[in-house]
């Protein structure tokens, strides 16, 4: 089976999607940020020194979705129609679950845009809180679901 990101000479190429039909494509990705319960409480109370942590993380995640082809070398530039970030805050567990949803009507999927979006939003939470909590960790970054395109729908089992 030949690799589709390499030409006959073994050189990396961006896959030609020109012959594919545009369809509505949606991807949802998730990242989890683990921190001290006190840090979560300060975020939700709006008293972190750097300001509105979740508001800034939301903007960072949306901006990141739009910049994905600048970060992932073989990703196609896509005209996104939606990029949104939601947060699930659990003060008892000390977690913030970042959920990124990205949509486009295009010839290729938006899974990478959703993954980059969720990850950058999580990194932004870390950046804005690292002065108060050096032990913050980011994990469980994964694609939750995708729709559209030839390969059809995907739903992560157990998520």
Buried (B, 14 or more C-beta within 10 A) or exposed (E): EEEEEEEEEEEEEEEEBEEEEBBEBBBBBBBBBBBBEEBBEBBBEEEBEEEEBBEBBBBBBBBBBBBBBEEEEEBBEBEBBEBBBBBEBEBEEBBBBBBBBBBBEBBBBBBBBBBBBBBBBBBBBBBBBBEBBEEBEBEEBEBBBBBBBEEEEEEEEEE
